[in-house]
Amino acid sequence: MIGRVRALLRKKASVAELVNLNDLIQNVAALVHGEVAQHRILLRTELAPDLMPVMGDQVQLQQVLLNLVLNGIEAMKDVAERPRELAIRSWREEAGVLVAVQDAGVGLDPQNVERMFEAFYTTKAAGMGMGLAICRSIIEAHGGRLWASANEPRGAVFHFSLPVDRDGPL
């Protein structure tokens, strides 16, 4: 199943355009506004003013970001003893751009951080274990990288990097 999704993404990635990730982040923030309000989560964005556009499929990249944000919201749904805050950040790096989605939720099990990106691995009662595997496939098809780390003292941070090289894999 994952092989088929990856093959689909490779074919789809050939239709590439310049994507402004800051605009994409703002669009996703608007899409989830009702969800964050319903769960009393503060959504904060910190966007680099000098972010270069990346070459990619805007719909696929939006799907990645939306999945990461919705996962962060879900991780904080049952958190009551501390503030619920979701931050989306963008910044430049030497070879491209970085985006991070940071939550104050239940956090990550250090032993299973890489397993989260495997197909059919899930920690959710109703999860299928496909979201992060597909997200990683999309980011890798765009010549980037997706990874997770702990957010100290609580929560998780999902990062992805994308190259700004217009002669990249797309």
Phi and psi in radians as a Rosetta constraint file:
Dihedral C 1 N 2 CA 2 C 2 CIRCULARHARMONIC -1.106 0.35
Dihedral N 2 CA 2 C 2 N 3 CIRCULARHARMONIC -0.685 0.35
Dihedral C 2 N 3 CA 3 C 3 CIRCULARHARMONIC -1.010 0.35
Dihedral N 3 CA 3 C 3 N 4 CIRCULARHARMONIC -0.717 0.35
Dihedral C 3 N 4 CA 4 C 4 CIRCULARHARMONIC -1.175 0.35
Dihedral N 4 CA 4 C 4 N 5 CIRCULARHARMONIC -0.711 0.35
Dihedral C 4 N 5 CA 5 C 5 CIRCULARHARMONIC -1.109 0.35
Dihedral N 5 CA 5 C 5 N 6 CIRCULARHARMONIC -0.757 0.35
Dihedral C 5 N 6 CA 6 C 6 CIRCULARHARMONIC -1.085 0.35
Dihedral N 6 CA 6 C 6 N 7 CIRCULARHARMONIC -0.725 0.35
Dihedral C 6 N 7 CA 7 C 7 CIRCULARHARMONIC -1.094 0.35
Dihedral N 7 CA 7 C 7 N 8 CIRCULARHARMONIC -0.722 0.35
Dihedral C 7 N 8 CA 8 C 8 CIRCULARHARMONIC -1.070 0.35
Dihedral N 8 CA 8 C 8 N 9 CIRCULARHARMONIC -0.760 0.35
Dihedral C 8 N 9 CA 9 C 9 CIRCULARHARMONIC -1.134 0.35
Dihedral N 9 CA 9 C 9 N 10 CIRCULARHARMONIC -0.685 0.35
Dihedral C 9 N 10 CA 10 C 10 CIRCULARHARMONIC -1.084 0.35
Dihedral N 10 CA 10 C 10 N 11 CIRCULARHARMONIC -0.726 0.35
Dihedral C 10 N 11 CA 11 C 11 CIRCULARHARMONIC -1.184 0.35
Dihedral N 11 CA 11 C 11 N 12 CIRCULARHARMONIC -0.736 0.35
Dihedral C 11 N 12 CA 12 C 12 CIRCULARHARMONIC -1.205 0.35
Dihedral N 12 CA 12 C 12 N 13 CIRCULARHARMONIC -0.580 0.35
Dihedral C 12 N 13 CA 13 C 13 CIRCULARHARMONIC -1.114 0.35
Dihedral N 13 CA 13 C 13 N 14 CIRCULARHARMONIC -0.317 0.35
Dihedral C 13 N 14 CA 14 C 14 CIRCULARHARMONIC -1.200 0.35
Dihedral N 14 CA 14 C 14 N 15 CIRCULARHARMONIC -0.284 0.35
Dihedral C 14 N 15 CA 15 C 15 CIRCULARHARMONIC -1.646 0.35
Dihedral N 15 CA 15 C 15 N 16 CIRCULARHARMONIC 1.526 0.35
Dihedral C 15 N 16 CA 16 C 16 CIRCULARHARMONIC -1.985 0.35
Dihedral N 16 CA 16 C 16 N 17 CIRCULARHARMONIC 2.652 0.35
Dihedral C 16 N 17 CA 17 C 17 CIRCULARHARMONIC -2.524 0.35
Dihedral N 17 CA 17 C 17 N 18 CIRCULARHARMONIC 2.900 0.35
Dihedral C 17 N 18 CA 18 C 18 CIRCULARHARMONIC -1.258 0.35
Dihedral N 18 CA 18 C 18 N 19 CIRCULARHARMONIC 2.264 0.35
Dihedral C 18 N 19 CA 19 C 19 CIRCULARHARMONIC -2.100 0.35
Dihedral N 19 CA 19 C 19 N 20 CIRCULARHARMONIC 2.216 0.35
Dihedral C 19 N 20 CA 20 C 20 CIRCULARHARMONIC -1.551 0.35
Dihedral N 20 CA 20 C 20 N 21 CIRCULARHARMONIC 1.859 0.35
Dihedral C 20 N 21 CA 21 C 21 CIRCULARHARMONIC -1.140 0.35
Dihedral N 21 CA 21 C 21 N 22 CIRCULARHARMONIC -0.543 0.35
Dihedral C 21 N 22 CA 22 C 22 CIRCULARHARMONIC -1.116 0.35
Dihedral N 22 CA 22 C 22 N 23 CIRCULARHARMONIC -0.731 0.35
Dihedral C 22 N 23 CA 23 C 23 CIRCULARHARMONIC -1.110 0.35
Dihedral N 23 CA 23 C 23 N 24 CIRCULARHARMONIC -0.707 0.35
Dihedral C 23 N 24 CA 24 C 24 CIRCULARHARMONIC -1.067 0.35
Dihedral N 24 CA 24 C 24 N 25 CIRCULARHARMONIC -0.764 0.35
Dihedral C 24 N 25 CA 25 C 25 CIRCULARHARMONIC -1.077 0.35
Dihedral N 25 CA 25 C 25 N 26 CIRCULARHARMONIC -0.774 0.35
Dihedral C 25 N 26 CA 26 C 26 CIRCULARHARMONIC -1.128 0.35
Dihedral N 26 CA 26 C 26 N 27 CIRCULARHARMONIC -0.649 0.35
Dihedral C 26 N 27 CA 27 C 27 CIRCULARHARMONIC -1.133 0.35
Dihedral N 27 CA 27 C 27 N 28 CIRCULARHARMONIC -0.751 0.35
Dihedral C 27 N 28 CA 28 C 28 CIRCULARHARMONIC -1.152 0.35
Dihedral N 28 CA 28 C 28 N 29 CIRCULARHARMONIC -0.699 0.35
Dihedral C 28 N 29 CA 29 C 29 CIRCULARHARMONIC -1.037 0.35
Dihedral N 29 CA 29 C 29 N 30 CIRCULARHARMONIC -0.704 0.35
Dihedral C 29 N 30 CA 30 C 30 CIRCULARHARMONIC -1.173 0.35
Dihedral N 30 CA 30 C 30 N 31 CIRCULARHARMONIC -0.682 0.35
Dihedral C 30 N 31 CA 31 C 31 CIRCULARHARMONIC -1.091 0.35
Dihedral N 31 CA 31 C 31 N 32 CIRCULARHARMONIC -0.632 0.35
Dihedral C 31 N 32 CA 32 C 32 CIRCULARHARMONIC -1.689 0.35
Dihedral N 32 CA 32 C 32 N 33 CIRCULARHARMONIC 0.120 0.35
Dihedral C 32 N 33 CA 33 C 33 CIRCULARHARMONIC -0.919 0.35
Dihedral N 33 CA 33 C 33 N 34 CIRCULARHARMONIC -0.826 0.35
Dihedral C 33 N 34 CA 34 C 34 CIRCULARHARMONIC -1.115 0.35
Dihedral N 34 CA 34 C 34 N 35 CIRCULARHARMONIC -0.695 0.35
Dihedral C 34 N 35 CA 35 C 35 CIRCULARHARMONIC -1.145 0.35
Dihedral N 35 CA 35 C 35 N 36 CIRCULARHARMONIC -0.769 0.35
Dihedral C 35 N 36 CA 36 C 36 CIRCULARHARMONIC -1.203 0.35
Dihedral N 36 CA 36 C 36 N 37 CIRCULARHARMONIC -0.630 0.35
Dihedral C 36 N 37 CA 37 C 37 CIRCULARHARMONIC -1.141 0.35
Dihedral N 37 CA 37 C 37 N 38 CIRCULARHARMONIC -0.753 0.35
Dihedral C 37 N 38 CA 38 C 38 CIRCULARHARMONIC -1.035 0.35
Dihedral N 38 CA 38 C 38 N 39 CIRCULARHARMONIC -0.645 0.35
Dihedral C 38 N 39 CA 39 C 39 CIRCULARHARMONIC -1.726 0.35
Dihedral N 39 CA 39 C 39 N 40 CIRCULARHARMONIC 0.186 0.35
Dihedral C 39 N 40 CA 40 C 40 CIRCULARHARMONIC 0.912 0.35
Dihedral N 40 CA 40 C 40 N 41 CIRCULARHARMONIC 0.908 0.35
Dihedral C 40 N 41 CA 41 C 41 CIRCULARHARMONIC -1.911 0.35
Dihedral N 41 CA 41 C 41 N 42 CIRCULARHARMONIC 2.350 0.35
Dihedral C 41 N 42 CA 42 C 42 CIRCULARHARMONIC -1.495 0.35
Dihedral N 42 CA 42 C 42 N 43 CIRCULARHARMONIC 2.098 0.35
Dihedral C 42 N 43 CA 43 C 43 CIRCULARHARMONIC -1.792 0.35
Dihedral N 43 CA 43 C 43 N 44 CIRCULARHARMONIC 2.130 0.35
Dihedral C 43 N 44 CA 44 C 44 CIRCULARHARMONIC -2.143 0.35
Dihedral N 44 CA 44 C 44 N 45 CIRCULARHARMONIC 2.426 0.35
Dihedral C 44 N 45 CA 45 C 45 CIRCULARHARMONIC -2.072 0.35
Dihedral N 45 CA 45 C 45 N 46 CIRCULARHARMONIC 2.446 0.35
Dihedral C 45 N 46 CA 46 C 46 CIRCULARHARMONIC -2.260 0.35
Dihedral N 46 CA 46 C 46 N 47 CIRCULARHARMONIC 1.775 0.35
Dihedral C 46 N 47 CA 47 C 47 CIRCULARHARMONIC -1.933 0.35
Dihedral N 47 CA 47 C 47 N 48 CIRCULARHARMONIC 2.281 0.35
Dihedral C 47 N 48 CA 48 C 48 CIRCULARHARMONIC -1.172 0.35
Dihedral N 48 CA 48 C 48 N 49 CIRCULARHARMONIC 2.218 0.35
Dihedral C 48 N 49 CA 49 C 49 CIRCULARHARMONIC -1.215 0.35
Dihedral N 49 CA 49 C 49 N 50 CIRCULARHARMONIC -0.382 0.35
Dihedral C 49 N 50 CA 50 C 50 CIRCULARHARMONIC -1.874 0.35
Dihedral N 50 CA 50 C 50 N 51 CIRCULARHARMONIC 0.499 0.35
Dihedral C 50 N 51 CA 51 C 51 CIRCULARHARMONIC -1.222 0.35
Dihedral N 51 CA 51 C 51 N 52 CIRCULARHARMONIC 2.233 0.35
Dihedral C 51 N 52 CA 52 C 52 CIRCULARHARMONIC -1.357 0.35
Dihedral N 52 CA 52 C 52 N 53 CIRCULARHARMONIC 2.557 0.35
Dihedral C 52 N 53 CA 53 C 53 CIRCULARHARMONIC -1.231 0.35
Dihedral N 53 CA 53 C 53 N 54 CIRCULARHARMONIC 2.702 0.35
Dihedral C 53 N 54 CA 54 C 54 CIRCULARHARMONIC -1.971 0.35
Dihedral N 54 CA 54 C 54 N 55 CIRCULARHARMONIC 2.749 0.35
Dihedral C 54 N 55 CA 55 C 55 CIRCULARHARMONIC -1.583 0.35
Dihedral N 55 CA 55 C 55 N 56 CIRCULARHARMONIC 2.195 0.35
Dihedral C 55 N 56 CA 56 C 56 CIRCULARHARMONIC -3.139 0.35
Dihedral N 56 CA 56 C 56 N 57 CIRCULARHARMONIC -3.075 0.35
Dihedral C 56 N 57 CA 57 C 57 CIRCULARHARMONIC -1.635 0.35
Dihedral N 57 CA 57 C 57 N 58 CIRCULARHARMONIC 1.938 0.35
Dihedral C 57 N 58 CA 58 C 58 CIRCULARHARMONIC -1.043 0.35
Dihedral N 58 CA 58 C 58 N 59 CIRCULARHARMONIC -0.714 0.35
Dihedral C 58 N 59 CA 59 C 59 CIRCULARHARMONIC -1.143 0.35
Dihedral N 59 CA 59 C 59 N 60 CIRCULARHARMONIC -0.762 0.35
Dihedral C 59 N 60 CA 60 C 60 CIRCULARHARMONIC -1.117 0.35
Dihedral N 60 CA 60 C 60 N 61 CIRCULARHARMONIC -0.773 0.35
Dihedral C 60 N 61 CA 61 C 61 CIRCULARHARMONIC -1.152 0.35
Dihedral N 61 CA 61 C 61 N 62 CIRCULARHARMONIC -0.635 0.35
Dihedral C 61 N 62 CA 62 C 62 CIRCULARHARMONIC -1.133 0.35
Dihedral N 62 CA 62 C 62 N 63 CIRCULARHARMONIC -0.673 0.35
Dihedral C 62 N 63 CA 63 C 63 CIRCULARHARMONIC -1.096 0.35
Dihedral N 63 CA 63 C 63 N 64 CIRCULARHARMONIC -0.717 0.35
Dihedral C 63 N 64 CA 64 C 64 CIRCULARHARMONIC -1.051 0.35
Dihedral N 64 CA 64 C 64 N 65 CIRCULARHARMONIC -0.913 0.35
Dihedral C 64 N 65 CA 65 C 65 CIRCULARHARMONIC -1.089 0.35
Dihedral N 65 CA 65 C 65 N 66 CIRCULARHARMONIC -0.747 0.35
Dihedral C 65 N 66 CA 66 C 66 CIRCULARHARMONIC -1.075 0.35
Dihedral N 66 CA 66 C 66 N 67 CIRCULARHARMONIC -0.745 0.35
Dihedral C 66 N 67 CA 67 C 67 CIRCULARHARMONIC -1.084 0.35
Dihedral N 67 CA 67 C 67 N 68 CIRCULARHARMONIC -0.769 0.35
Dihedral C 67 N 68 CA 68 C 68 CIRCULARHARMONIC -1.121 0.35
Dihedral N 68 CA 68 C 68 N 69 CIRCULARHARMONIC -0.707 0.35
Dihedral C 68 N 69 CA 69 C 69 CIRCULARHARMONIC -1.166 0.35
Dihedral N 69 CA 69 C 69 N 70 CIRCULARHARMONIC -0.790 0.35
Dihedral C 69 N 70 CA 70 C 70 CIRCULARHARMONIC -1.132 0.35
Dihedral N 70 CA 70 C 70 N 71 CIRCULARHARMONIC -0.629 0.35
Dihedral C 70 N 71 CA 71 C 71 CIRCULARHARMONIC -1.093 0.35
Dihedral N 71 CA 71 C 71 N 72 CIRCULARHARMONIC -0.723 0.35
Dihedral C 71 N 72 CA 72 C 72 CIRCULARHARMONIC -1.115 0.35
Dihedral N 72 CA 72 C 72 N 73 CIRCULARHARMONIC -0.719 0.35
Dihedral C 72 N 73 CA 73 C 73 CIRCULARHARMONIC -1.081 0.35
Dihedral N 73 CA 73 C 73 N 74 CIRCULARHARMONIC -0.805 0.35
Dihedral C 73 N 74 CA 74 C 74 CIRCULARHARMONIC -1.093 0.35
Dihedral N 74 CA 74 C 74 N 75 CIRCULARHARMONIC -0.633 0.35
Dihedral C 74 N 75 CA 75 C 75 CIRCULARHARMONIC -1.160 0.35
Dihedral N 75 CA 75 C 75 N 76 CIRCULARHARMONIC -0.345 0.35
Dihedral C 75 N 76 CA 76 C 76 CIRCULARHARMONIC -1.848 0.35
Dihedral N 76 CA 76 C 76 N 77 CIRCULARHARMONIC -0.021 0.35
Dihedral C 76 N 77 CA 77 C 77 CIRCULARHARMONIC -0.971 0.35
Dihedral N 77 CA 77 C 77 N 78 CIRCULARHARMONIC -0.715 0.35
Dihedral C 77 N 78 CA 78 C 78 CIRCULARHARMONIC -1.741 0.35
Dihedral N 78 CA 78 C 78 N 79 CIRCULARHARMONIC 0.143 0.35
Dihedral C 78 N 79 CA 79 C 79 CIRCULARHARMONIC -1.407 0.35
Dihedral N 79 CA 79 C 79 N 80 CIRCULARHARMONIC 2.126 0.35
Dihedral C 79 N 80 CA 80 C 80 CIRCULARHARMONIC -2.100 0.35
Dihedral N 80 CA 80 C 80 N 81 CIRCULARHARMONIC -0.459 0.35
Dihedral C 80 N 81 CA 81 C 81 CIRCULARHARMONIC -1.496 0.35
Dihedral N 81 CA 81 C 81 N 82 CIRCULARHARMONIC -0.019 0.35
Dihedral C 81 N 82 CA 82 C 82 CIRCULARHARMONIC -2.573 0.35
Dihedral N 82 CA 82 C 82 N 83 CIRCULARHARMONIC 2.861 0.35
Dihedral C 82 N 83 CA 83 C 83 CIRCULARHARMONIC -1.075 0.35
Dihedral N 83 CA 83 C 83 N 84 CIRCULARHARMONIC 2.525 0.35
Dihedral C 83 N 84 CA 84 C 84 CIRCULARHARMONIC -1.771 0.35
Dihedral N 84 CA 84 C 84 N 85 CIRCULARHARMONIC 1.953 0.35
Dihedral C 84 N 85 CA 85 C 85 CIRCULARHARMONIC -2.344 0.35
Dihedral N 85 CA 85 C 85 N 86 CIRCULARHARMONIC 2.342 0.35
Dihedral C 85 N 86 CA 86 C 86 CIRCULARHARMONIC -2.096 0.35
Dihedral N 86 CA 86 C 86 N 87 CIRCULARHARMONIC 2.182 0.35
Dihedral C 86 N 87 CA 87 C 87 CIRCULARHARMONIC -2.073 0.35
Dihedral N 87 CA 87 C 87 N 88 CIRCULARHARMONIC 2.370 0.35
Dihedral C 87 N 88 CA 88 C 88 CIRCULARHARMONIC -2.068 0.35
Dihedral N 88 CA 88 C 88 N 89 CIRCULARHARMONIC 2.149 0.35
Dihedral C 88 N 89 CA 89 C 89 CIRCULARHARMONIC -2.158 0.35
Dihedral N 89 CA 89 C 89 N 90 CIRCULARHARMONIC 2.602 0.35
Dihedral C 89 N 90 CA 90 C 90 CIRCULARHARMONIC -2.305 0.35
Dihedral N 90 CA 90 C 90 N 91 CIRCULARHARMONIC 2.577 0.35
Dihedral C 90 N 91 CA 91 C 91 CIRCULARHARMONIC -2.793 0.35
Dihedral N 91 CA 91 C 91 N 92 CIRCULARHARMONIC 2.829 0.35
Dihedral C 91 N 92 CA 92 C 92 CIRCULARHARMONIC -1.517 0.35
Dihedral N 92 CA 92 C 92 N 93 CIRCULARHARMONIC 2.611 0.35
Dihedral C 92 N 93 CA 93 C 93 CIRCULARHARMONIC -2.314 0.35
Dihedral N 93 CA 93 C 93 N 94 CIRCULARHARMONIC 3.038 0.35
Dihedral C 93 N 94 CA 94 C 94 CIRCULARHARMONIC -0.966 0.35
Dihedral N 94 CA 94 C 94 N 95 CIRCULARHARMONIC -0.803 0.35
Dihedral C 94 N 95 CA 95 C 95 CIRCULARHARMONIC -1.700 0.35
Dihedral N 95 CA 95 C 95 N 96 CIRCULARHARMONIC -0.037 0.35
Dihedral C 95 N 96 CA 96 C 96 CIRCULARHARMONIC 3.044 0.35
Dihedral N 96 CA 96 C 96 N 97 CIRCULARHARMONIC -2.432 0.35
Dihedral C 96 N 97 CA 97 C 97 CIRCULARHARMONIC -2.255 0.35
Dihedral N 97 CA 97 C 97 N 98 CIRCULARHARMONIC 2.701 0.35
Dihedral C 97 N 98 CA 98 C 98 CIRCULARHARMONIC -2.177 0.35
Dihedral N 98 CA 98 C 98 N 99 CIRCULARHARMONIC 2.495 0.35
Dihedral C 98 N 99 CA 99 C 99 CIRCULARHARMONIC -2.258 0.35
Dihedral N 99 CA 99 C 99 N 100 CIRCULARHARMONIC 2.414 0.35
Dihedral C 99 N 100 CA 100 C 100 CIRCULARHARMONIC -2.290 0.35
Dihedral N 100 CA 100 C 100 N 101 CIRCULARHARMONIC 2.417 0.35
Dihedral C 100 N 101 CA 101 C 101 CIRCULARHARMONIC -2.054 0.35
Dihedral N 101 CA 101 C 101 N 102 CIRCULARHARMONIC 2.013 0.35
Dihedral C 101 N 102 CA 102 C 102 CIRCULARHARMONIC -2.049 0.35
Dihedral N 102 CA 102 C 102 N 103 CIRCULARHARMONIC 2.266 0.35
Dihedral C 102 N 103 CA 103 C 103 CIRCULARHARMONIC -2.131 0.35
Dihedral N 103 CA 103 C 103 N 104 CIRCULARHARMONIC 2.959 0.35
Dihedral C 103 N 104 CA 104 C 104 CIRCULARHARMONIC -2.023 0.35
Dihedral N 104 CA 104 C 104 N 105 CIRCULARHARMONIC 0.713 0.35
Dihedral C 104 N 105 CA 105 C 105 CIRCULARHARMONIC -1.566 0.35
Dihedral N 105 CA 105 C 105 N 106 CIRCULARHARMONIC -2.566 0.35
Dihedral C 105 N 106 CA 106 C 106 CIRCULARHARMONIC -1.263 0.35
Dihedral N 106 CA 106 C 106 N 107 CIRCULARHARMONIC -0.292 0.35
Dihedral C 106 N 107 CA 107 C 107 CIRCULARHARMONIC 1.548 0.35
Dihedral N 107 CA 107 C 107 N 108 CIRCULARHARMONIC -3.035 0.35
Dihedral C 107 N 108 CA 108 C 108 CIRCULARHARMONIC -2.012 0.35
Dihedral N 108 CA 108 C 108 N 109 CIRCULARHARMONIC 2.531 0.35
Dihedral C 108 N 109 CA 109 C 109 CIRCULARHARMONIC -1.461 0.35
Dihedral N 109 CA 109 C 109 N 110 CIRCULARHARMONIC 1.975 0.35
Dihedral C 109 N 110 CA 110 C 110 CIRCULARHARMONIC -0.960 0.35
Dihedral N 110 CA 110 C 110 N 111 CIRCULARHARMONIC -0.508 0.35
Dihedral C 110 N 111 CA 111 C 111 CIRCULARHARMONIC -1.292 0.35
Dihedral N 111 CA 111 C 111 N 112 CIRCULARHARMONIC -0.333 0.35
Dihedral C 111 N 112 CA 112 C 112 CIRCULARHARMONIC -2.058 0.35
Dihedral N 112 CA 112 C 112 N 113 CIRCULARHARMONIC 0.289 0.35
Dihedral C 112 N 113 CA 113 C 113 CIRCULARHARMONIC -1.031 0.35
Dihedral N 113 CA 113 C 113 N 114 CIRCULARHARMONIC -0.821 0.35
Dihedral C 113 N 114 CA 114 C 114 CIRCULARHARMONIC -1.288 0.35
Dihedral N 114 CA 114 C 114 N 115 CIRCULARHARMONIC -0.524 0.35
Dihedral C 114 N 115 CA 115 C 115 CIRCULARHARMONIC -1.131 0.35
Dihedral N 115 CA 115 C 115 N 116 CIRCULARHARMONIC -0.438 0.35
Dihedral C 115 N 116 CA 116 C 116 CIRCULARHARMONIC -1.020 0.35
Dihedral N 116 CA 116 C 116 N 117 CIRCULARHARMONIC -0.431 0.35
Dihedral C 116 N 117 CA 117 C 117 CIRCULARHARMONIC -1.624 0.35
Dihedral N 117 CA 117 C 117 N 118 CIRCULARHARMONIC 0.020 0.35
Dihedral C 117 N 118 CA 118 C 118 CIRCULARHARMONIC -1.439 0.35
Dihedral N 118 CA 118 C 118 N 119 CIRCULARHARMONIC 2.519 0.35
Dihedral C 118 N 119 CA 119 C 119 CIRCULARHARMONIC -1.092 0.35
Dihedral N 119 CA 119 C 119 N 120 CIRCULARHARMONIC 2.395 0.35
Dihedral C 119 N 120 CA 120 C 120 CIRCULARHARMONIC 1.266 0.35
Dihedral N 120 CA 120 C 120 N 121 CIRCULARHARMONIC 0.062 0.35
Dihedral C 120 N 121 CA 121 C 121 CIRCULARHARMONIC -1.559 0.35
Dihedral N 121 CA 121 C 121 N 122 CIRCULARHARMONIC 2.218 0.35
Dihedral C 121 N 122 CA 122 C 122 CIRCULARHARMONIC -2.547 0.35
Dihedral N 122 CA 122 C 122 N 123 CIRCULARHARMONIC 2.648 0.35
Dihedral C 122 N 123 CA 123 C 123 CIRCULARHARMONIC -1.918 0.35
Dihedral N 123 CA 123 C 123 N 124 CIRCULARHARMONIC 0.012 0.35
Dihedral C 123 N 124 CA 124 C 124 CIRCULARHARMONIC -1.623 0.35
Dihedral N 124 CA 124 C 124 N 125 CIRCULARHARMONIC 2.465 0.35
Dihedral C 124 N 125 CA 125 C 125 CIRCULARHARMONIC -1.055 0.35
Dihedral N 125 CA 125 C 125 N 126 CIRCULARHARMONIC -0.673 0.35
Dihedral C 125 N 126 CA 126 C 126 CIRCULARHARMONIC -1.895 0.35
Dihedral N 126 CA 126 C 126 N 127 CIRCULARHARMONIC 0.284 0.35
Dihedral C 126 N 127 CA 127 C 127 CIRCULARHARMONIC -1.469 0.35
Dihedral N 127 CA 127 C 127 N 128 CIRCULARHARMONIC 2.695 0.35
Dihedral C 127 N 128 CA 128 C 128 CIRCULARHARMONIC -1.749 0.35
Dihedral N 128 CA 128 C 128 N 129 CIRCULARHARMONIC -0.303 0.35
Dihedral C 128 N 129 CA 129 C 129 CIRCULARHARMONIC 1.363 0.35
Dihedral N 129 CA 129 C 129 N 130 CIRCULARHARMONIC 0.473 0.35
Dihedral C 129 N 130 CA 130 C 130 CIRCULARHARMONIC -1.900 0.35
Dihedral N 130 CA 130 C 130 N 131 CIRCULARHARMONIC -0.498 0.35
Dihedral C 130 N 131 CA 131 C 131 CIRCULARHARMONIC -0.975 0.35
Dihedral N 131 CA 131 C 131 N 132 CIRCULARHARMONIC -0.956 0.35
Dihedral C 131 N 132 CA 132 C 132 CIRCULARHARMONIC -1.244 0.35
Dihedral N 132 CA 132 C 132 N 133 CIRCULARHARMONIC -0.560 0.35
Dihedral C 132 N 133 CA 133 C 133 CIRCULARHARMONIC -1.119 0.35
Dihedral N 133 CA 133 C 133 N 134 CIRCULARHARMONIC -0.748 0.35
Dihedral C 133 N 134 CA 134 C 134 CIRCULARHARMONIC -1.183 0.35
Dihedral N 134 CA 134 C 134 N 135 CIRCULARHARMONIC -0.726 0.35
Dihedral C 134 N 135 CA 135 C 135 CIRCULARHARMONIC -1.014 0.35
Dihedral N 135 CA 135 C 135 N 136 CIRCULARHARMONIC -0.799 0.35
Dihedral C 135 N 136 CA 136 C 136 CIRCULARHARMONIC -1.103 0.35
Dihedral N 136 CA 136 C 136 N 137 CIRCULARHARMONIC -0.714 0.35
Dihedral C 136 N 137 CA 137 C 137 CIRCULARHARMONIC -1.057 0.35
Dihedral N 137 CA 137 C 137 N 138 CIRCULARHARMONIC -0.734 0.35
Dihedral C 137 N 138 CA 138 C 138 CIRCULARHARMONIC -1.100 0.35
Dihedral N 138 CA 138 C 138 N 139 CIRCULARHARMONIC -0.858 0.35
Dihedral C 138 N 139 CA 139 C 139 CIRCULARHARMONIC -1.102 0.35
Dihedral N 139 CA 139 C 139 N 140 CIRCULARHARMONIC -0.741 0.35
Dihedral C 139 N 140 CA 140 C 140 CIRCULARHARMONIC -1.148 0.35
Dihedral N 140 CA 140 C 140 N 141 CIRCULARHARMONIC -0.621 0.35
Dihedral C 140 N 141 CA 141 C 141 CIRCULARHARMONIC -1.131 0.35
Dihedral N 141 CA 141 C 141 N 142 CIRCULARHARMONIC -0.394 0.35
Dihedral C 141 N 142 CA 142 C 142 CIRCULARHARMONIC -1.633 0.35
Dihedral N 142 CA 142 C 142 N 143 CIRCULARHARMONIC 0.174 0.35
Dihedral C 142 N 143 CA 143 C 143 CIRCULARHARMONIC 1.391 0.35
Dihedral N 143 CA 143 C 143 N 144 CIRCULARHARMONIC 0.283 0.35
Dihedral C 143 N 144 CA 144 C 144 CIRCULARHARMONIC -1.932 0.35
Dihedral N 144 CA 144 C 144 N 145 CIRCULARHARMONIC -2.880 0.35
Dihedral C 144 N 145 CA 145 C 145 CIRCULARHARMONIC -2.470 0.35
Dihedral N 145 CA 145 C 145 N 146 CIRCULARHARMONIC 2.487 0.35
Dihedral C 145 N 146 CA 146 C 146 CIRCULARHARMONIC -2.214 0.35
Dihedral N 146 CA 146 C 146 N 147 CIRCULARHARMONIC 2.283 0.35
Dihedral C 146 N 147 CA 147 C 147 CIRCULARHARMONIC -2.624 0.35
Dihedral N 147 CA 147 C 147 N 148 CIRCULARHARMONIC 2.950 0.35
Dihedral C 147 N 148 CA 148 C 148 CIRCULARHARMONIC -2.256 0.35
Dihedral N 148 CA 148 C 148 N 149 CIRCULARHARMONIC 2.676 0.35
Dihedral C 148 N 149 CA 149 C 149 CIRCULARHARMONIC -2.595 0.35
Dihedral N 149 CA 149 C 149 N 150 CIRCULARHARMONIC 2.895 0.35
Dihedral C 149 N 150 CA 150 C 150 CIRCULARHARMONIC -1.280 0.35
Dihedral N 150 CA 150 C 150 N 151 CIRCULARHARMONIC 2.551 0.35
Dihedral C 150 N 151 CA 151 C 151 CIRCULARHARMONIC -1.821 0.35
Dihedral N 151 CA 151 C 151 N 152 CIRCULARHARMONIC 1.902 0.35
Dihedral C 151 N 152 CA 152 C 152 CIRCULARHARMONIC -1.402 0.35
Dihedral N 152 CA 152 C 152 N 153 CIRCULARHARMONIC 2.380 0.35
Dihedral C 152 N 153 CA 153 C 153 CIRCULARHARMONIC -1.508 0.35
Dihedral N 153 CA 153 C 153 N 154 CIRCULARHARMONIC -0.302 0.35
Dihedral C 153 N 154 CA 154 C 154 CIRCULARHARMONIC -2.471 0.35
Dihedral N 154 CA 154 C 154 N 155 CIRCULARHARMONIC 2.602 0.35
Dihedral C 154 N 155 CA 155 C 155 CIRCULARHARMONIC 1.871 0.35
Dihedral N 155 CA 155 C 155 N 156 CIRCULARHARMONIC -2.907 0.35
Dihedral C 155 N 156 CA 156 C 156 CIRCULARHARMONIC -2.448 0.35
Dihedral N 156 CA 156 C 156 N 157 CIRCULARHARMONIC 2.736 0.35
Dihedral C 156 N 157 CA 157 C 157 CIRCULARHARMONIC -2.250 0.35
Dihedral N 157 CA 157 C 157 N 158 CIRCULARHARMONIC 2.180 0.35
Dihedral C 157 N 158 CA 158 C 158 CIRCULARHARMONIC -1.874 0.35
Dihedral N 158 CA 158 C 158 N 159 CIRCULARHARMONIC 2.178 0.35
Dihedral C 158 N 159 CA 159 C 159 CIRCULARHARMONIC -2.010 0.35
Dihedral N 159 CA 159 C 159 N 160 CIRCULARHARMONIC 2.538 0.35
Dihedral C 159 N 160 CA 160 C 160 CIRCULARHARMONIC -2.446 0.35
Dihedral N 160 CA 160 C 160 N 161 CIRCULARHARMONIC 2.539 0.35
Dihedral C 160 N 161 CA 161 C 161 CIRCULARHARMONIC -2.075 0.35
Dihedral N 161 CA 161 C 161 N 162 CIRCULARHARMONIC 2.556 0.35
Dihedral C 161 N 162 CA 162 C 162 CIRCULARHARMONIC -2.377 0.35
Dihedral N 162 CA 162 C 162 N 163 CIRCULARHARMONIC 2.466 0.35
Dihedral C 162 N 163 CA 163 C 163 CIRCULARHARMONIC -1.345 0.35
Dihedral N 163 CA 163 C 163 N 164 CIRCULARHARMONIC 2.667 0.35
Dihedral C 163 N 164 CA 164 C 164 CIRCULARHARMONIC -1.736 0.35
Dihedral N 164 CA 164 C 164 N 165 CIRCULARHARMONIC -0.021 0.35
Dihedral C 164 N 165 CA 165 C 165 CIRCULARHARMONIC -1.089 0.35
Dihedral N 165 CA 165 C 165 N 166 CIRCULARHARMONIC 2.029 0.35
Dihedral C 165 N 166 CA 166 C 166 CIRCULARHARMONIC -1.294 0.35
Dihedral N 166 CA 166 C 166 N 167 CIRCULARHARMONIC -0.137 0.35
Dihedral C 166 N 167 CA 167 C 167 CIRCULARHARMONIC -1.787 0.35
Dihedral N 167 CA 167 C 167 N 168 CIRCULARHARMONIC 0.406 0.35
Dihedral C 167 N 168 CA 168 C 168 CIRCULARHARMONIC -1.260 0.35
Dihedral N 168 CA 168 C 168 N 169 CIRCULARHARMONIC -2.833 0.35
Dihedral C 168 N 169 CA 169 C 169 CIRCULARHARMONIC -1.218 0.35
Dihedral N 169 CA 169 C 169 N 170 CIRCULARHARMONIC -0.247 0.35
